[in-house]
Amino acid sequence: MTATEKIIRGRDVMNPNIIAIDGMATVKEAAAMMRDARVHSLLVKKRNEDDAWGLLSVQDIINGVLIPGKKADEVNVYEIMAKPALSVPADMDIRYIARLLHRVGMRRAPVEDKGELVGMVTLSSLVLDCDLFLR
């Protein structure tokens, strides 16, 4: 990278619309939220200040409900979600975000700025929503 090239950061490619759900909601409710919002994951709310964020993805629903043949209205989000959710700083270089997510086997992460959630970044957005490969 040359001195004149701009560093692309998490805030540059994140989706600022965070859709959150309670862990006690059913997977049927979660799937409806995903469908209505046209997203592939939901942030699972903390139960209290000492709790961690969780993530529910389409893949979690496939692995936790569809493949085992369970009923979506009988499974709660907390039963199949990933927790704790790994968050990344808004000012982190996307190369490091990609490396971090890849190493821990995750496809998405909440983005934080000064302790506040400000968006969601996905591996897809790191590639598709920036001009990194147009140079």
N, C-alpha and C positions, 0 to 999 in steps of 0.2 A: 504494500500500500504506500502510495506516495503522500507527501505532506499536503497536497492539494485535494486528495480524495476525501470525501465526507464519510465519516463512520456512520453506518446505519445502526440505529439502536432499537431496543425493544419497543419503545414508545412510537417509533416510526412505522411499525408493521402490526401493532396490536389492534385487536378489535375492542373499542371502548365500551361496547354493550355487553355487560356481564349479566347473564341470566342465572339467578340463584334459586335453589330449592332447599327445602327442609329435608333432612335425612329420614324423617318419619313418613314422608310422602311415598305413595306407591310408585312402582316403576311405570305403571300405566299412566299416572299423572305426569311423571317425568317425560315419558315419550311424547305425550301430547304437547308439553311445553317446548320440547325440542322441535317437533314438527311445526308448531305455530311460529316459533322464532327463527326457524330454518338454521339451526345450529346443531353441531355434532357432540356437544358436551355442555354440562351444567356445573356450576360451582355449587358445592353443597355447603350450606351455612354452618358456622360454628355453633355449638350448643351454648357455649359461654366464652368468656374472655380467655380462659386457659386452654380451650380446645383448639384444634387445627382445622383448617379448611379441607374439604374433600372435593373430589372431582368424579363426575359420572359421565361416562362416554357411551356412545353407541356400541362400541366394542364390549364394554362392561355388560350392557343389556344383552347382547348376543351370547356372551360367555356365561352370564349368570342366570338368564331367564330362557332365552330362545333355545339354545342347545340342550339344556337339561329338561326342557319341556315343562317348565313351571308357568303358572299363571301370573301375568304382569300385575294384576290387581291384588295378588296375595304376597308379593315380595316388596319389601321396603327398600328405598334407595340406599340406606346405610348398610344393608346386607351385601351389596355388590359393588359399592363405590371404591375408588382408590383413595386412601387416606394415610398419611397427610399429603396434601397437595404441595408440590414443590413450586415455590414462587420465584420470580426473577425480578431484579431491579429494572425499572423503566429505562435507565441510562446504560444498561449492559449492551455491549456490541453483539449483534445478532450471530456472529461467528461463535461467540462463547455460549450464547443461548442454545444454538444448534448442537454444539458439542456436549453441553451439559444434559440436555434432554435426551440426546442419543445415548449417552453413557448410562443414564438411569432408566432407559427404556420407556420414556414417556413421550407422548406426541404433542402435549399442550401444557401450558402453565399460566397461572394468574400472574399479572404484572403489577408490581407494587411501586409506589412513589411516596417516599417519606412515611412508610407504614400504612398507606391507604391503597386499597385495590383500585386500579385505574383501567384495567383491561385484561384481555386474554390473548396470549400468543400461541400459535401452533407451528409445528414444523412446516406445514404447507404454506402458512403466511410468510414464513421466513424466506421461502423461495418464490412464491407466486405474487406477493404483495410488495415487492421491492424491485429496484432496478439493478440489483447486484449482478445479474447475468446479462444485462443489456449493454454493458460497457465493452 
